[in-house]
Amino acid sequence: MTRVDAHHHLWDLSARRQDWLEGAEMTPIRRDFGVPDLEAVTGRAGVGRTVLVQVLPDLDETVEFLALAAANPLIAGVVGWADLTSSTVDADLARLRAAPGGELLAGIRHLVQAEPDPRWLVRDDVLRGLRAVRDAGLAYDLLVVPHQLPAAIEAVRAVPGLAFVLDHLGKPPVATGETEPWAGHLKTLAAEPGVTAKLSGLVTEADRERWTAADLRPYVETALAAFGPDRLMLGSDWPVCLLAAGYETVWRATESLLTELTGAERAAISGGTASRVYQLDRR
């Protein structure tokens, strides 16, 4: 099974503003990250395919990412952005599908974690947009924080047939070591059959200076018990992960927590689940 990095980003600071990179704590990643950088880190880690995930709420960024994927075989799929609340969401998704590389559009994501309304996902206009994503045959990445998980559960139930992918396990509070109420919400979400989740983004939720793999273990084990290997996938969250650890370190740390699984189970998490959910064999 080819290793798949199911979650990474790229950005070019000369192409568009990245205001989220302001602040001293973001200095380590306040530079351009392009395909050559990606090829270098994935090559050392033995990753053969990747999923490029949107950074900004910008349709043009997604168009550019699709073209980038079309020109670079390493990028097997793109999770882009479209305005779910727009009356033109159907046309916007069709535009993305018609763009160069549009066949590599694997899913859509919105930065729900930044929405002040904890029930944003269950607004009528958002649910209509999610149904458009489903009808377009795409997955939807859930980028939420723990207090938004109840609304995520409602949204999943309201849009049957849509493949939902929980990013970063819903950002549990790794730094504090607490598991509840996050774990309870995660188990409820996992009970819905159309949901998968990413073992990603955990190192930046931990103490970024002193974390160890043992700090991640309670959250990974909770996810394994809730979803099972066939509904989990690995993602680096590179280059954001560089705020806490290098690319290979993230992979080694996460895989060290999976050693008791069978080879087939590890293969599912390392590539099989992502390939299936994101339909990566379309390339």
WOGI-V413182 format. One line per field, one symbol per residue. ss: DSSP state (H for helix, E for strand, C for the rest). A space follows every 10 residues. Layout:
ss: ???
This chain:
ss: CCEEEEEECC ECCCCCCCHH HCCHHHHHHC CCECHHHHHH HHHHHCEEEE EEECCCCCHH HHHHHHHHHH HCCCEEEEEE CCCCCCCCHH HHHHHHHHCC CHHHEEEEEE CHHHCCCCCH HHCHHHHHHH HHHHHCCCEE EECCCHHHHH HHHHHHHHCC CCEEEEHHHH CCCCCCCCCC CHHHHHHHHH CCCCEEEEEC CCCCCCCCCC CCHHHHHHHH HHHHHHHCHH HEEECCCECH HHHCCCHHHH HHHHHHHHCC CCHHHHHHHH HHHHHHHCCH HHC
